[in-house]
Amino acid sequence: MSGGEQLDEMGPIDYILVEWPGRQPNGEVAPYLIDLVDRGLIRILDLTFIEKTEDGTIRGLEIADVGGEVAELSVFEGASSGLLSEEDLDEAGGAMEPGTSAALLVFENTWAAPFAMAVRRSGGQLAASGRIPVQAVLAALDAVEANA
């Protein structure tokens, strides 16, 4: 299968940067991420851990460096599509607070692949995309409830 054919069959690609104080996470996130992959909802393309020291130094971390609590994530060790560059890691580190660690995750939304393929086959293309923060949704619902 050529690269173009593979692209035609892929779902949207997203990234998230999740930051924790110190050397976190505590392992609570791992089972949920593994479940999303096991159910075929997402495919991990890249998973990188980053640390930003108090003096602002940014460096990558191995899963083992993060702590035993995330040992379950070792199934994703080496997940690298080549999409992330050193510049991307520096940019992610720039978004982090000093004294924190983070997980930078690039993933395919495999659940959306059939819809995305149908859009492309019909000649459509994504014109805009975005996320509404949960806090904004809750505030809007609270406002509606208060006015009811």
N, C-alpha and C positions, 0 to 999 in steps of 0.2 A: 504494500500500500504506500503510495507516495505521500509526501508531507502535506500536499494540498488536500488529498483525500482524508488524511487524518484530521486536518483542521476542519474540514467540512463536518466531521462527525463529533467534534468536541463541543462541550458546553462552555459557558462563560468562565473566564479565569478571574479570580479575585485574590487579593492579598489582605492580610490583617497583621497588625503589629500589636501584641498584647504585652503590657508592661506590668511588672511586679516590683515592689520594694525589695531591695537586697537580692539574695539568691533564692528566688522563688521560681516556679510555682511549687505548691505543696503536693502535687500529684492528683488533685481533685479533678483537673481538666482532662487528664489522659484518657480515662474510660469513655468519656463523651466523644472525644476526637476519634478514638479507635472505633466506636460504634458507628459514627458517621461514615467512616471508610468501609467498615464491614457491611453496612446496609447499602453500599453503592451510591450514597448521596453525594459524596465528594471523593476526589482522588488527590492525594497529596503530591504536589510537584516539587516543592521545596519546603524544608523545615530547618530553620537556623535559629540558634539561640545567641543572643547578644548581651553583653554586659557594658554598662557605662559607669565607670568608677566615679568617685566623688570629685576627682580632678578633671573629669570630662573625657578621659581616655575611653575609646570604644574598641572592644575586641570581641571576636566570636568565641563562643563556648561550645564544647562538646557536650552531648547529653550527660555523660558521666560527670562533667564539671558542674552541672546544674544541681545535682544531688540525687540521692537514691530514690527520692519520692517520685521522680518522673521516669524511673527505670522502664515502665511500661511503654514509654515512647521510643525505646530503643528499636522497636520494630520499624521505625521510620529513619533510623540512623543511615546516613548516606543518601537520603532523599534529596536529589539535586537534579533539576532539569537543565541547569545552565542559564536559566532566566535571570538569576540574581548575580549582580556584579559587585565588586568591592565598593563602587560608588553607591549602589543601592543600600548596602550595609551601613555605609557612612551616613547616608540620608536617613535611614531608620534610626541610627544612633543619635542623630541630630534632633529627632522628635522625642527622644527619651529624656527623662530627668536624671541628673547625676545620682549615683548610688542605687541604680535599678538594674534589673535584668529583664529581658524580653524574649518572646518567641515571634519570629517573623515566618508567617505561613503563607505559601502560595498554593492555591488549590483550584482544581477544576470542579465546577458545579455539574457533576455528571447527571444529576436528576433533571437538569434543564436541557441536556443535549438533544433529545428528540424535538423539543420545541424550537431550539436554536437551529437545528437542521431544517425544520419545516420553514422557518423564517427565511433562511438563506436560499432554499430551493424556490421559494415564491418571489425571490428578488428583493426581499426586505433586508434591512440592516439596522443595527442598533443606532438610534439617533441621540439618546441620552440615557443616563443611568445615575442612580444615587441611592443613598440610604437615609432614612429618617431615624434619628436617634430615639431610643426607647423613652428617654426622659421627655422628649417633645410629644410623643404619642400619649404618654401618661398625663402630661399637663393638659393636652387638648381634651382628653376624656374627662379629666377632673373639671375643666371649664364647662363642658357640655352638661355634666351631671349637676354642677352648681347652678346652671341656668334652667334646669328642668323643673 
